[in-house]
Amino acid sequence: MDAAEIIGRLAHRDGRNDPYPLYTLAHGLGPVSPVAEGWVLACGYDSVNRVLRNPAFGVDDNDLRRSRFGDVPMPDSLELLGRSMLQSNPPLHTRMRAPVASVFTPRRVAALEPVVAGIVERLLDRIGGLSAGLDAGDGRGVDFIEEFAYQLPVSVICELLGVPEDDRGPFRSLVHDLTQVFEFMSSETDLTAADAAARELRGYFATLAELRRAAPGDDLVTALVQLVDAEDARLDAAELLGNLVLLLVAGFETTTNLLGNGLALLFEHPAVRAALIRQALPVGDFVEEVLRFDSPVQLTSRVALFRGLDVDGVPLPQHGEVILMLGAANRDPARFHDPDRFDPWRADNQPLSFGAGMHYCLGAMLARLEARTAFAALLRRYPAIDAAKGAEPVRQDRLLLRGYASLPVVLG
């Protein structure tokens, strides 16, 4: 099976549901493989890491798309996110990232620990109450994703942004629709939904920005609005909205997946659960192995910005694209011993789940803090938590963003 066939199979439902056997086949081809003219697949840890850190490879921003496809109308979802840090290259990326990065320094993230802990405890109280309200024989349980894994990170990022609690209800479905634009082979229906979600989220944050302009608060929306309004404006209005939507999306989508994937792995590995409960295993080591073993983000891509580039000897023309298989790199047998075994005791565990280089995820420290706090408190309060017997967990039908749509649990 060649790289093109592996990509094709990953695009089908079975491949999306369990991509790891296909990653093993990709490793058999080598760390880097040609897919088609102008396309290369990288699955080796070192190869993916080098491309992520090499400024000669950039993201496919709006300017690059227009240079390749002409001045055609841009879908609303791509236009919106194309004005954010995620889909921009230097110097624009550098200018936009700097003011937001100041919110996610190690010192400021550490200062959020009591806020995160307080939200975790309130949510654990909530799922305890929901569980107590079920009939004793009800095997359907409580949906951990809806009631905890989504609620924790969306509460944290919305507190940072200054989004009122009453406004948060639609965000899960809107972000679900918007992120379809990143998936391989999304349908026309998916892309239409992504564009509709982009318009709604852009409108929401435009309204919130005006409210903060009139009545400033101690929040990130206010801080970014002030950058737009400053004499030496460091953001324009479109960049403000693109980055606010990005912060919302990145602030909870991956962390929700990290929490759901981690709990499902605890159900499969009782010895790991027991070690966490008796504090014989640092919860941070468990979180790192969840990130490696079942990454919330499975792939990304980069574009060759110049002529004459190659990826570990495989040539790539200018504007050719590298598919970077983060989930496969995290299971590279050349980097990790017995990579298909879940082992939170493994040494030198440095997964690429949050990327590397200039686009390294700004919220990585916050996501790790939320996960460490959540799993420690969850197992302290409900050490016997288990999968519900009367309702099956449901995976999201996604490849790029890997997680659960629902994960019913009983608290024991």
C-alpha positions in Angstrom: 0.0 0.0 0.0 1.5 3.4 -1.0 1.1 6.7 0.7 -1.8 7.9 -1.6 -3.8 4.8 -0.7 -3.1 5.3 3.0 -4.4 8.8 2.7 -7.5 7.6 0.9 -8.2 5.0 3.5 -7.8 7.5 6.3 -10.5 9.6 4.7 -13.0 6.7 5.0 -15.0 6.2 8.2 -13.1 3.1 9.3 -9.8 4.9 8.9 -11.1 7.9 10.8 -12.4 5.7 13.6 -9.1 3.9 14.1 -6.2 5.4 12.1 -3.4 3.7 14.0 -3.1 0.5 11.8 -2.7 2.8 8.8 -0.1 4.8 10.6 1.9 1.6 11.1 1.7 1.0 7.3 2.9 4.5 6.7 5.9 3.9 9.0 6.7 0.9 6.9 7.1 3.2 3.8 9.6 5.4 5.7 9.5 8.7 7.6 8.6 10.6 4.4 6.8 9.4 1.3 5.6 11.1 -1.9 1.8 11.1 -2.3 1.3 12.8 -5.6 2.8 15.7 -7.6 3.3 18.5 -5.1 2.2 16.4 -2.1 4.4 14.6 0.5 3.4 12.7 3.6 5.6 12.9 6.7 4.9 10.4 9.6 8.4 10.1 11.2 8.8 12.0 14.5 12.0 13.7 13.6 10.8 14.6 10.1 7.6 16.1 11.3 9.4 18.0 14.0 11.9 19.4 11.6 9.3 20.7 9.2 7.3 22.3 12.0 10.4 24.2 13.2 11.6 25.2 9.7 10.4 28.7 8.8 10.8 27.8 5.1 7.6 25.8 5.5 4.5 28.0 6.3 0.8 27.6 6.5 -1.6 27.9 3.6 -2.7 31.5 4.3 -5.2 33.6 2.3 -2.4 35.3 0.3 -1.0 31.9 -0.8 -4.4 30.6 -1.7 -5.1 33.7 -3.9 -1.7 33.3 -5.6 -2.5 29.7 -6.5 -6.2 29.9 -7.3 -6.6 33.6 -8.3 -8.8 36.2 -6.8 -11.8 34.0 -6.4 -14.3 34.5 -3.5 -13.0 32.9 -0.3 -15.4 30.8 1.8 -16.4 32.6 4.9 -14.8 30.0 7.2 -11.4 30.3 5.5 -11.6 34.0 5.2 -12.3 34.3 8.9 -9.6 31.9 10.1 -7.2 33.2 7.5 -7.1 36.5 9.4 -5.9 34.7 12.5 -2.6 33.5 13.9 -3.5 29.9 12.9 -3.5 30.6 9.2 -0.9 33.3 8.8 2.8 33.5 8.2 5.4 36.0 9.3 5.5 39.0 9.6 1.7 39.0 10.0 1.8 36.0 12.3 4.4 37.5 14.5 2.5 40.8 14.9 -0.7 39.0 15.8 0.7 36.4 18.1 2.8 38.7 20.4 -0.1 40.4 22.2 -2.0 37.2 22.7 1.1 35.3 23.9 1.4 37.6 26.9 -1.8 36.0 28.3 -0.4 32.5 28.2 3.0 32.9 29.9 3.9 30.2 32.5 3.4 32.7 35.3 -0.1 33.7 34.1 -1.2 30.2 33.4 0.0 29.1 36.9 -2.0 31.9 38.4 -5.1 30.4 36.8 -4.8 27.1 38.8 -7.2 28.1 41.5 -9.7 29.3 38.9 -9.5 26.0 37.1 -9.7 24.0 40.3 -12.8 25.9 41.3 -14.5 25.2 38.0 -13.5 21.5 38.2 -15.1 21.1 41.7 -18.3 22.8 40.6 -18.6 20.5 37.6 -17.9 17.4 39.7 -20.7 18.5 42.0 -22.9 18.8 39.0 -22.2 15.4 37.5 -22.6 13.9 41.0 -26.0 15.5 41.3 -27.0 14.3 37.8 -25.9 10.8 38.7 -27.8 10.8 42.0 -30.9 11.7 40.0 -30.8 8.6 37.9 -32.8 5.5 38.8 -30.6 2.8 40.4 -31.1 0.5 37.4 -30.5 3.2 34.8 -27.4 2.0 32.8 -27.3 5.0 30.5 -25.2 7.1 32.9 -24.1 10.7 32.6 -22.5 12.0 29.4 -19.0 12.9 30.5 -18.3 14.9 27.4 -21.3 17.1 27.5 -21.4 17.6 31.3 -17.6 17.9 32.1 -15.1 17.6 29.3 -16.7 20.3 27.2 -17.9 22.5 30.2 -14.4 22.8 31.8 -12.4 24.2 28.9 -15.2 26.3 27.5 -15.7 27.9 31.0 -12.0 28.6 31.3 -11.5 30.2 27.9 -14.8 32.2 28.2 -13.7 33.5 31.6 -10.4 34.7 29.9 -12.2 36.2 26.9 -15.0 37.8 29.0 -17.8 35.9 27.4 -20.9 36.0 29.6 -22.1 32.6 30.9 -25.5 33.0 29.3 -24.0 33.3 25.8 -22.0 30.0 25.8 -24.7 27.5 25.0 -24.4 27.5 21.2 -20.6 27.4 21.1 -20.2 23.6 21.0 -22.3 23.1 17.9 -21.0 26.2 16.2 -17.3 25.2 16.7 -18.1 21.6 15.6 -19.5 23.0 12.4 -16.7 25.5 11.8 -13.9 23.0 12.3 -15.3 20.8 9.5 -13.3 23.1 7.2 -10.1 21.5 8.5 -11.1 18.0 7.8 -10.0 15.8 4.8 -12.6 15.5 2.1 -15.4 17.5 3.9 -18.7 17.4 2.0 -20.4 20.4 0.5 -22.9 20.2 3.3 -20.1 20.3 5.9 -18.5 23.3 4.3 -21.8 25.1 4.0 -22.3 24.5 7.8 -18.7 25.7 8.4 -19.4 29.0 6.6 -22.7 29.6 8.4 -20.9 29.0 11.8 -18.1 31.4 10.8 -20.7 34.1 10.1 -22.5 33.6 13.3 -19.3 33.5 15.5 -17.9 36.6 13.7 -21.2 38.4 14.3 -21.2 37.4 18.0 -17.6 38.6 18.6 -18.2 41.8 16.6 -21.1 42.6 19.0 -19.1 41.7 22.1 -16.2 43.8 20.9 -18.5 46.8 20.6 -19.8 46.2 24.1 -16.3 46.0 25.5 -15.3 49.2 23.6 -18.2 51.0 25.3 -17.7 49.3 28.7 -14.2 47.9 29.1 -13.6 44.9 31.3 -10.7 42.9 32.7 -10.6 40.4 29.9 -8.9 39.5 26.7 -11.6 40.9 24.4 -11.1 44.3 26.0 -7.3 44.0 25.7 -7.5 43.2 22.0 -10.1 45.8 21.2 -7.7 48.4 22.7 -4.9 47.2 20.4 -7.2 47.8 17.4 -8.1 51.3 18.7 -4.6 52.3 19.6 -2.8 54.9 17.5 -0.2 52.4 16.4 -2.9 49.7 15.9 -1.3 46.3 16.1 -4.5 44.5 14.9 -7.1 45.5 12.4 -10.8 44.8 12.9 -10.8 41.6 10.8 -7.8 40.2 12.6 -9.5 41.0 15.9 -12.5 38.8 15.0 -10.4 36.0 13.4 -8.3 35.7 16.5 -11.2 35.8 19.0 -12.9 33.0 17.1 -9.6 31.1 17.0 -9.1 31.5 20.7 -12.6 30.2 21.4 -12.1 27.2 19.1 -8.6 26.3 20.3 -9.6 27.0 23.9 -11.9 24.1 24.3 -11.9 21.8 21.2 -8.6 20.0 21.8 -8.9 20.0 25.6 -12.4 18.4 25.4 -10.9 15.7 23.3 -7.9 15.3 25.7 -10.2 14.8 28.7 -12.5 12.3 26.9 -9.7 10.3 25.3 -7.9 10.2 28.7 -10.9 8.9 30.6 -11.6 6.2 28.0 -8.0 5.0 28.4 -8.4 4.9 32.2 -11.3 2.5 31.7 -9.1 0.3 29.5 -6.1 0.4 31.9 -7.1 -0.4 35.5 -3.5 -0.6 36.7 -2.9 3.0 35.5 -6.1 4.1 37.3 -5.0 2.4 40.5 -1.6 4.0 40.3 -3.1 7.5 39.9 -5.5 7.0 42.8 -2.7 6.0 45.2 -0.5 8.7 43.7 2.2 6.3 42.5 2.0 7.8 39.1 2.3 11.6 38.5 -0.9 12.8 36.8 1.2 14.9 34.5 2.9 11.8 33.1 -0.5 10.3 32.5 -1.6 13.4 30.6 1.5 13.3 28.4 1.0 9.7 27.5 -2.7 10.4 26.6 -1.4 13.2 24.3 1.0 10.8 22.7 -1.1 7.7 22.5 -4.4 9.2 21.3 -3.6 12.8 20.2 -6.5 15.2 20.2 -5.1 16.7 17.0 -4.0 14.0 14.5 -2.6 16.0 11.6 -1.6 19.4 10.2 0.1 20.6 7.1 2.7 23.0 5.8 3.4 24.6 2.4 6.9 25.0 0.9 7.3 28.8 0.7 10.4 28.7 -1.6 11.8 26.7 -4.5 14.4 24.0 -4.0 13.1 22.6 -0.7 12.9 18.9 0.3 11.6 16.9 3.2 14.3 14.5 4.2 15.4 14.1 0.6 12.0 14.0 -0.9 11.8 17.2 -3.1 8.8 19.5 -2.9 8.1 22.3 -5.4 7.3 25.8 -4.3 3.8 25.8 -2.8 3.8 22.0 -2.6 2.2 20.7 0.6 3.5 18.4 3.4 0.9 16.4 5.3 2.3 16.2 8.8 0.8 13.1 10.6 1.1 14.2 14.3 -0.7 11.1 15.5 1.6 8.8 13.5 4.8 10.7 14.6 3.7 10.2 18.2 3.8 6.4 17.5 7.0 6.4 15.5 8.9 3.2 16.6 12.2 5.0 15.8 11.3 7.5 18.6 9.2 5.6 21.1 9.8 2.1 22.3 6.8 -0.2 21.8 4.8 2.8 20.5 1.4 1.1 20.4 1.4 0.3 24.1 -0.1 2.8 26.5 2.7 3.4 29.0 2.6 6.6 31.2 5.8 5.5 32.8 7.8 5.8 29.6 10.8 8.1 29.8 11.5 11.2 27.6 7.9 11.5 26.5 7.6 14.5 24.3 4.6 14.2 22.0 4.1 16.6 19.1 0.3 16.9 19.7 0.5 20.7 20.2 2.9 21.2 17.3 6.3 22.8 17.4 8.0 25.9 16.1 6.4 29.3 15.5 2.9 27.8 15.4 3.2 25.8 18.7 -0.1 26.0 20.5 -0.3 29.0 22.8 -2.8 27.2 25.0 -0.7 24.0 25.5 0.2 24.9 29.1 -3.4 25.8 29.9 -4.7 22.6 28.4 -2.2 20.5 30.4 -3.1 22.4 33.6 -6.8 21.7 33.0 -6.2 18.0 32.3 -4.0 17.5 35.3 -6.4 19.3 37.6 -9.4 17.5 36.2 -8.1 13.9 36.4 -6.6 14.4 39.9 -9.9 15.7 41.2 -12.1 13.3 39.3 -10.3 10.2 40.7 -10.2 11.7 44.2 -14.0 12.3 44.2 -15.2 9.4 42.1 -12.5 6.7 42.1 -14.9 4.0 40.8 -16.1 6.0 37.8 -16.6 3.6 34.9 -18.2 3.4 31.4 -22.0 3.1 31.5 -23.2 -0.4 30.5 -26.4 0.8 28.9 -25.0 3.3 26.4 -22.0 3.0 24.0 -19.5 5.8 23.7 -19.6 7.5 20.3 -16.5 8.8 18.5 -16.6 12.0 16.6 -16.5 11.1 12.9 -13.3 13.1 12.4 -9.7 12.5 11.5 -8.0 15.8 12.3 -9.7 16.4 15.6 -9.9 13.1 17.4 -12.3 12.7 20.3 -15.6 11.5 21.6 -19.0 13.0 20.8 -20.4 11.3 23.9 -18.9 9.1 26.7 -21.6 7.9 29.1 -20.3 7.1 32.6 -21.5 5.9 36.0 -19.8 7.2 39.1 -19.8 3.9 41.1 
